[in-house]
């Protein structure tokens, strides 16, 4: 079937099998390899992308279901070649990863959280990422990264005299 | 040396990890990201029975389906390839990528479809008709040892693959002389590391160059060599690309059967072939389960709780086939007494095959289960005598002034200060307050317990346990290498020779070379060779890379520094001892203005050979092949050997509650004291420790590859095999201590395993402390909610 997918602000016309997941369409048809397959049954969260701003498992969604929505992948939150978003930079600062496989999804989940909650508590962060399994880190440095990103974004948006 | 007393420039400072930049942007180079034109995709057909004879395979319907290019069965593959290399001498237990004649576990791969897309391959796999004759099977290790048991491999004549008893010291005498004895049975449940990326491999055969190119999410020694052997081609016809980022491994990414299967198909079909496991393939037939081990432990001790001797029988349920997995009974021999001064030990290592999924290496390579048994025993010694569990451990600990310390099984521990680490944790925690908190919780009607566990992390990966369990193996060291090349412009490239799965090895190499050369580590480009232009690497197993790759990088940089210094001394016309290297430049100690800069020295080495010292080769390239420190010996006739060189120490302290009605455990406090010597990159070490503990929490409370009585794996998705999420892992505080190793270049020890080695024991001890008021002891992992709930209900109904 023919569908139109809007990903990272660009609309793509695709001819795909109905059963194609959003994950497979992003990876295999659009070459957006930052979304990763982990379990393909909606538990690990490695395939998380943003659909209309919400963190969504792209392995559980068929590509045709994303028609009419704005899909954002990790490639879409990266400001430019070699440039990092505040969340990405905070993950580097705290080393909020090891193997990097769950990382893009974790960062998108963090973006979704911070968009609605600029001052999350530890519990808020733990709750937000509880659908993203990381096998390497035990989450400590991920939680720290998201808290650090929140703090920096708040600081950056505050009037100069109120910055730390 | 008990505290940090170094003046490093870059080592041990809080620097970023260079690999992270590509990962946060989704620009890792994972195997599933590799797209070669014309690639065929593989899906496998699996056996639905615990054991079955394969009577017929009807491929005809599948072959007619869209996109299908080939269907491979075990009979063809058995002719076209040699069996996979075993660890033990067990010629009648052949292991192949696809079952041949008999399938021996539910989920074993029986046939493989190659098609133009993965979806087409999966569709066709469903259309393959296989006629099976179900056979008797056995799942339990103890039953598998009985004479009446069905045989998993009939030709082998028994299900026992390994039964070896070691006696180190006067065990019987020590038992007879000890006033107290106790016995306990401890079981480590079948779990594994279960990385979020499944195993994957892509292979392409080039018939004009006779090269099989392989990209894989692999963490495995001798990988290229094993593929070549099975495919019956020369080792130089396999080129493994080490620049693939591995999405987590922790030991288990050893898809040799997948790789041989894909390599065979790539050659057979003349097209690139890829197999990326789906989660079901990974969990059932990926041959990536971990130990399932039953311990019978006897300890002999005196009235003060000092343990004199131990007898340990470890029975491993290997599953249907054995690669290196039986060796996981051997590695714990190198730290069989943990951090304690146990005088004599008897150890019986037993491994049997059953009709379960095959195992491979899991973080710690058997040390985690052994540590659980040892630490449960220490708790029970204290409980038997009515002594404090901490005090009993203190009485048995090796003291700081007793290093180097020789344990009965022949390994000498390098260094440590266990008492100080424990004291630091207790001081930070306020142990008395923790006890009061537990007692307050108990008074409120909760089940609350404190868990204590110490553990050692043997590091440096000298796998002489192979020779201990298989005398035909005479390998006594396992190397790692680094090459440094300074080009004619003076820029530096360092090369490593293996894949990584999140350990930050590029950062490690850059940091160590930067430290030695006194230059910014970020100016050192770190690349990865492929297997046809590489130097030896034992790969990141056995918690070894900080020691081994760090050691290789250190010595390669030292050689480079020595060469630069020699060139400068000659050009300055001064004796070599007067030439001082500083930040890339070399000056005359007596006349510091008399100097040669980095650019000068590079120019001499590349363009002014007439200014080089006579006999010194031109250019600036050095390499170093680093053997394991303390390696190089084979076991004695009575089974003693120096195994790993370095021993990191951890002390875990946990407070948890168990809901008395539901059985739900909740970890309220978690502190860990950690001493891995010099931390080359503290961010990496911290992450490894935190991640190891989370993994250990999973093994202790949640994770199990459970089977039903029919031999079906019933935990085969993440909905029933439960990985800890952010909710299950509490905030953990690490208290660092630093006792450098005398054997390593910077005092470093390994840090990838100890969190995982200590956490299950600490949690099991906490659960037992919580259940003690009910008179319940539980020594079987995982301690699942359902099990705890049942135990509590049963105890209360009495």
HADDOCK unambig.tbl for C-alpha pairs under 7 A between the chains (distance, minus, plus):
assign (segid A and resid 33 and name CA) (segid B and resid 26 and name CA) 6.87 0.50 0.50
assign (segid A and resid 33 and name CA) (segid B and resid 33 and name CA) 6.16 0.50 0.50
assign (segid A and resid 34 and name CA) (segid B and resid 26 and name CA) 3.99 0.50 0.50
assign (segid A and resid 34 and name CA) (segid B and resid 27 and name CA) 6.43 0.50 0.50
assign (segid A and resid 38 and name CA) (segid B and resid 196 and name CA) 5.13 0.50 0.50
assign (segid A and resid 38 and name CA) (segid B and resid 197 and name CA) 5.43 0.50 0.50
assign (segid A and resid 38 and name CA) (segid B and resid 198 and name CA) 6.91 0.50 0.50
assign (segid A and resid 39 and name CA) (segid B and resid 279 and name CA) 5.19 0.50 0.50
assign (segid A and resid 43 and name CA) (segid B and resid 718 and name CA) 6.18 0.50 0.50
assign (segid A and resid 43 and name CA) (segid B and resid 719 and name CA) 6.99 0.50 0.50
assign (segid A and resid 74 and name CA) (segid B and resid 25 and name CA) 6.29 0.50 0.50
assign (segid A and resid 74 and name CA) (segid B and resid 26 and name CA) 6.20 0.50 0.50
assign (segid A and resid 75 and name CA) (segid B and resid 25 and name CA) 6.61 0.50 0.50
assign (segid A and resid 75 and name CA) (segid B and resid 26 and name CA) 6.96 0.50 0.50
assign (segid A and resid 78 and name CA) (segid B and resid 25 and name CA) 6.28 0.50 0.50
assign (segid A and resid 88 and name CA) (segid B and resid 24 and name CA) 5.51 0.50 0.50
assign (segid A and resid 92 and name CA) (segid B and resid 16 and name CA) 6.60 0.50 0.50
assign (segid A and resid 92 and name CA) (segid B and resid 20 and name CA) 5.72 0.50 0.50
assign (segid A and resid 92 and name CA) (segid B and resid 21 and name CA) 6.62 0.50 0.50
assign (segid A and resid 93 and name CA) (segid B and resid 16 and name CA) 6.20 0.50 0.50
assign (segid A and resid 95 and name CA) (segid B and resid 16 and name CA) 6.99 0.50 0.50
assign (segid A and resid 95 and name CA) (segid B and resid 17 and name CA) 6.71 0.50 0.50
assign (segid A and resid 95 and name CA) (segid B and resid 683 and name CA) 6.32 0.50 0.50
assign (segid A and resid 98 and name CA) (segid B and resid 502 and name CA) 4.21 0.50 0.50
assign (segid A and resid 98 and name CA) (segid B and resid 503 and name CA) 6.39 0.50 0.50
assign (segid A and resid 99 and name CA) (segid B and resid 246 and name CA) 6.63 0.50 0.50
assign (segid A and resid 99 and name CA) (segid B and resid 247 and name CA) 5.16 0.50 0.50
assign (segid A and resid 99 and name CA) (segid B and resid 248 and name CA) 5.38 0.50 0.50
assign (segid A and resid 99 and name CA) (segid B and resid 501 and name CA) 5.24 0.50 0.50
assign (segid A and resid 99 and name CA) (segid B and resid 502 and name CA) 3.49 0.50 0.50
assign (segid A and resid 100 and name CA) (segid B and resid 23 and name CA) 4.92 0.50 0.50
assign (segid A and resid 100 and name CA) (segid B and resid 247 and name CA) 6.61 0.50 0.50
assign (segid A and resid 100 and name CA) (segid B and resid 502 and name CA) 6.95 0.50 0.50
assign (segid A and resid 101 and name CA) (segid B and resid 197 and name CA) 6.74 0.50 0.50
assign (segid A and resid 101 and name CA) (segid B and resid 247 and name CA) 5.04 0.50 0.50
assign (segid A and resid 103 and name CA) (segid B and resid 23 and name CA) 6.53 0.50 0.50
assign (segid A and resid 103 and name CA) (segid B and resid 24 and name CA) 5.99 0.50 0.50
assign (segid A and resid 104 and name CA) (segid B and resid 24 and name CA) 5.71 0.50 0.50
assign (segid A and resid 104 and name CA) (segid B and resid 25 and name CA) 6.65 0.50 0.50
assign (segid A and resid 104 and name CA) (segid B and resid 26 and name CA) 5.45 0.50 0.50
assign (segid A and resid 126 and name CA) (segid B and resid 726 and name CA) 5.57 0.50 0.50
assign (segid A and resid 126 and name CA) (segid B and resid 727 and name CA) 6.44 0.50 0.50
assign (segid A and resid 129 and name CA) (segid B and resid 726 and name CA) 6.72 0.50 0.50
assign (segid A and resid 130 and name CA) (segid B and resid 725 and name CA) 5.49 0.50 0.50
assign (segid A and resid 130 and name CA) (segid B and resid 726 and name CA) 5.05 0.50 0.50
assign (segid A and resid 130 and name CA) (segid B and resid 727 and name CA) 6.25 0.50 0.50
assign (segid A and resid 133 and name CA) (segid B and resid 725 and name CA) 5.64 0.50 0.50
assign (segid A and resid 135 and name CA) (segid B and resid 195 and name CA) 6.23 0.50 0.50
assign (segid A and resid 135 and name CA) (segid B and resid 196 and name CA) 6.64 0.50 0.50
assign (segid A and resid 135 and name CA) (segid B and resid 691 and name CA) 6.94 0.50 0.50
assign (segid A and resid 136 and name CA) (segid B and resid 248 and name CA) 6.89 0.50 0.50
assign (segid A and resid 136 and name CA) (segid B and resid 691 and name CA) 4.99 0.50 0.50
assign (segid A and resid 137 and name CA) (segid B and resid 687 and name CA) 5.28 0.50 0.50
assign (segid A and resid 137 and name CA) (segid B and resid 688 and name CA) 6.59 0.50 0.50
assign (segid A and resid 137 and name CA) (segid B and resid 690 and name CA) 5.91 0.50 0.50
assign (segid A and resid 137 and name CA) (segid B and resid 691 and name CA) 3.98 0.50 0.50
assign (segid A and resid 138 and name CA) (segid B and resid 690 and name CA) 5.13 0.50 0.50
assign (segid A and resid 138 and name CA) (segid B and resid 691 and name CA) 4.03 0.50 0.50
assign (segid A and resid 138 and name CA) (segid B and resid 694 and name CA) 4.86 0.50 0.50
assign (segid A and resid 138 and name CA) (segid B and resid 729 and name CA) 6.60 0.50 0.50
assign (segid A and resid 139 and name CA) (segid B and resid 726 and name CA) 6.14 0.50 0.50
assign (segid A and resid 140 and name CA) (segid B and resid 690 and name CA) 6.91 0.50 0.50
assign (segid A and resid 140 and name CA) (segid B and resid 731 and name CA) 6.99 0.50 0.50
